[in-house]
Amino acid sequence: MQTLDEIWQQPEKHQTLSEKYPEVVKGLKQFILNKKPEEINFVGCGSSYYLAMGLSKHFNRLSGGEISSNYYSGSEIMFGLSRLPAGSLLVGLSRSGESSETVEALKKAKDYGAYTAAVTCEPGSAMTRVADVTSEMDFIEEKSIVMTKSFTSMAFLISALARDIFSNESLKSYLKKIPELSKKVLNDAESLFDEINPGKFEHFAFLGYDEYFSAAMEGVIKVTETSLSDVDCYQTLEYRHGPKSKIKTNSLVAILANSRLYKEEEKMAREIIELGGTVISVASMKFQGIKGIELSYEEDDFGDWFLRVIPLQLIGIKRAIAKGLDPDKPTHLSKVVKF
């Protein structure tokens, strides 16, 4: 199964990226340092939209107010719903580099006087021909229609770049830690799912805040694409304001908890269990008495945000298999959306 194989390739690809990071990011990093944009914004479609969301939140967090960052879907900029200030930088995100709306968004950004960059896994693609500067990862070759290792690899690259620009002292340890953690997350998720089989559930909800909310939204796309399931996503404590009404005995809720709201998110977990649902945590520390996946990420900077997508990728695969669906052939989808 190609999609499952590519999920399991992530630690290896993250290690390769860690080693190749300086050469892959060199042009983009220097461009940012030279141009000194006051805004670094991100644009993408589909999974890359939630990639843009997570990276924008992460840049805002790590810059400490030095720059501001926003995220957009390609169509927002393409059709003029959002206007970019002159001198800002718009970073286009696309696995294939061929997503029509993202390519057109970069062209529109240039009309506004903004700088443009492309981050992709396909050298020489349409997006790279439009952008002022590119970062290309040709070693992240992804054959599947469903986006998995390319999402986490592009997220790793630009999350590392944020450290490189704003807090260089943490970059070396970050590049070393992420490949180790991605391997641990995969192994721990597989062990957990031997105990709690995601394939038996019919309703899923993924909860979290900030970058972890972005990861949860990407999880919604993954489980929807692969298994055609009923999947929700909310900020954790917002779940009690109405959405919890959907909880039933065949509901599996994953809480992507953060250390700042840990106690409150743990209370939400227990409330869901009282309603009959099953809860797992994906966090630096498990909730007491509740099964989960520990990431062992010591920093309180949300830098592990994209790794929390990995267990959700596996949930989608396991539910698809249980329903007799082929994750390599998702319904109505193609690898690249062009018009």
CORNOR-V712217 format. One record per residue. SS is DSSP state (hx for helix, st for strand, lp for the rest). D_LAST is the distance of its C-alpha to the last C-alpha in Angstrom with 2 decimals. Layout:
ss: {SS | SS}
d_last: {D_LAST | D_LAST}
This chain:
ss: {lp | hx | hx | hx | hx | hx | hx | hx | lp | hx | hx | hx | hx | hx | hx | hx | hx | hx | hx | hx | hx | hx | hx | hx | hx | hx | hx | hx | hx | hx | hx | hx | hx | hx | hx | lp | lp | lp | st | st | st | st | st | st | lp | lp | hx | hx | hx | hx | hx | hx | hx | hx | hx | hx | hx | hx | hx | hx | hx | hx | hx | lp | lp | lp | lp | st | lp | lp | st | st | st | hx | hx | hx | hx | hx | lp | lp | lp | lp | lp | lp | lp | lp | lp | lp | st | st | st | st | st | st | lp | lp | lp | lp | lp | hx | hx | hx | hx | hx | hx | hx | hx | hx | hx | hx | hx | lp | lp | lp | st | st | st | st | st | st | lp | lp | lp | lp | lp | hx | hx | hx | hx | hx | lp | lp | st | st | st | st | lp | lp | lp | lp | lp | lp | lp | lp | lp | lp | lp | lp | hx | hx | hx | hx | hx | hx | hx | hx | hx | hx | hx | hx | hx | hx | hx | hx | hx | hx | lp | hx | hx | hx | hx | hx | hx | hx | hx | hx | hx | hx | hx | hx | hx | hx | hx | hx | hx | hx | hx | hx | hx | hx | hx | hx | hx | hx | hx | lp | lp | hx | hx | hx | lp | lp | st | st | st | st | st | st | lp | lp | hx | hx | hx | hx | hx | hx | hx | hx | hx | hx | hx | hx | hx | hx | hx | hx | hx | lp | lp | st | st | st | st | st | lp | hx | hx | hx | hx | hx | lp | lp | hx | hx | hx | hx | lp | lp | lp | lp | st | st | st | st | st | st | lp | lp | lp | lp | lp | hx | hx | hx | hx | hx | hx | hx | hx | hx | hx | hx | hx | hx | lp | lp | lp | st | st | st | st | st | st | lp | lp | lp | lp | lp | lp | lp | lp | st | st | st | lp | lp | lp | lp | lp | lp | lp | lp | lp | lp | hx | hx | hx | hx | hx | hx | hx | hx | hx | hx | hx | hx | hx | hx | hx | hx | hx | hx | lp | lp | lp | lp | hx | hx | hx | lp | lp | lp | lp | lp | lp | lp | lp | lp | lp}
d_last: {29.12 | 26.53 | 25.30 | 28.95 | 29.90 | 27.34 | 28.67 | 32.12 | 31.12 | 30.53 | 34.12 | 34.13 | 30.86 | 32.15 | 35.35 | 33.63 | 31.66 | 34.95 | 36.54 | 33.75 | 33.04 | 34.88 | 33.07 | 29.55 | 29.96 | 32.28 | 30.00 | 28.31 | 31.72 | 33.39 | 30.71 | 31.28 | 35.03 | 35.03 | 32.80 | 34.17 | 31.38 | 32.69 | 29.40 | 27.26 | 24.13 | 21.37 | 17.69 | 15.43 | 13.32 | 14.83 | 17.94 | 17.44 | 17.87 | 21.27 | 21.93 | 21.50 | 23.84 | 26.45 | 26.50 | 26.84 | 29.72 | 31.25 | 31.20 | 32.83 | 35.41 | 36.37 | 36.39 | 39.09 | 37.93 | 37.65 | 33.97 | 31.72 | 28.32 | 25.55 | 22.32 | 19.01 | 15.65 | 12.82 | 12.15 | 15.93 | 16.12 | 12.97 | 14.31 | 17.89 | 19.29 | 20.91 | 22.45 | 23.61 | 27.10 | 27.79 | 29.09 | 27.34 | 25.26 | 21.74 | 21.08 | 17.53 | 17.60 | 15.31 | 16.75 | 14.44 | 13.87 | 10.26 | 8.71 | 6.33 | 8.44 | 11.51 | 11.19 | 10.87 | 13.69 | 15.84 | 15.52 | 16.53 | 19.30 | 20.71 | 20.99 | 23.14 | 25.27 | 24.32 | 24.45 | 21.54 | 21.67 | 19.48 | 20.69 | 19.15 | 20.45 | 18.81 | 20.70 | 19.14 | 15.53 | 13.19 | 14.49 | 18.01 | 17.77 | 17.00 | 19.55 | 23.26 | 24.35 | 23.09 | 24.46 | 23.42 | 24.72 | 24.39 | 27.10 | 24.93 | 23.25 | 21.64 | 20.94 | 20.46 | 17.34 | 19.23 | 19.67 | 23.43 | 25.24 | 22.43 | 22.53 | 26.30 | 26.47 | 24.23 | 26.18 | 29.42 | 28.62 | 27.92 | 30.64 | 33.00 | 31.95 | 32.91 | 36.33 | 36.56 | 36.14 | 38.02 | 40.52 | 40.95 | 43.98 | 41.97 | 39.36 | 41.47 | 42.38 | 38.84 | 37.46 | 40.27 | 40.07 | 36.42 | 36.47 | 39.76 | 38.49 | 35.32 | 37.64 | 40.00 | 37.37 | 36.12 | 39.68 | 40.83 | 37.91 | 38.65 | 42.31 | 41.66 | 39.40 | 42.22 | 44.26 | 41.68 | 39.39 | 36.00 | 35.36 | 37.94 | 36.39 | 34.20 | 33.33 | 32.35 | 32.41 | 31.73 | 33.58 | 34.00 | 33.95 | 32.12 | 30.55 | 31.72 | 29.86 | 26.64 | 27.66 | 28.43 | 25.01 | 23.47 | 26.04 | 24.79 | 21.31 | 23.06 | 25.50 | 23.03 | 20.61 | 23.54 | 26.05 | 24.59 | 27.48 | 28.64 | 28.13 | 29.03 | 29.13 | 31.49 | 33.72 | 36.78 | 39.32 | 36.93 | 36.92 | 40.39 | 39.34 | 38.13 | 35.69 | 38.70 | 39.42 | 37.01 | 39.14 | 40.86 | 42.51 | 39.33 | 37.52 | 36.88 | 36.42 | 35.67 | 36.88 | 35.63 | 38.78 | 39.74 | 43.31 | 43.50 | 43.10 | 44.32 | 47.20 | 45.22 | 42.41 | 45.16 | 46.56 | 43.21 | 43.16 | 46.62 | 45.73 | 42.89 | 45.35 | 47.90 | 45.38 | 45.05 | 41.90 | 41.70 | 40.86 | 40.09 | 39.82 | 37.73 | 39.72 | 42.25 | 44.99 | 45.18 | 46.37 | 49.99 | 50.35 | 46.60 | 44.75 | 42.02 | 40.60 | 42.19 | 40.24 | 43.33 | 41.46 | 44.32 | 42.63 | 41.88 | 38.71 | 35.98 | 35.13 | 34.73 | 31.96 | 29.27 | 31.90 | 32.30 | 28.92 | 30.40 | 32.68 | 29.92 | 27.82 | 30.91 | 31.41 | 28.06 | 29.01 | 32.51 | 31.52 | 29.01 | 31.80 | 34.21 | 31.96 | 31.52 | 27.79 | 26.25 | 24.49 | 22.97 | 21.10 | 19.81 | 18.98 | 15.47 | 13.99 | 12.37 | 13.19 | 9.89 | 6.97 | 3.79 | 0.00}
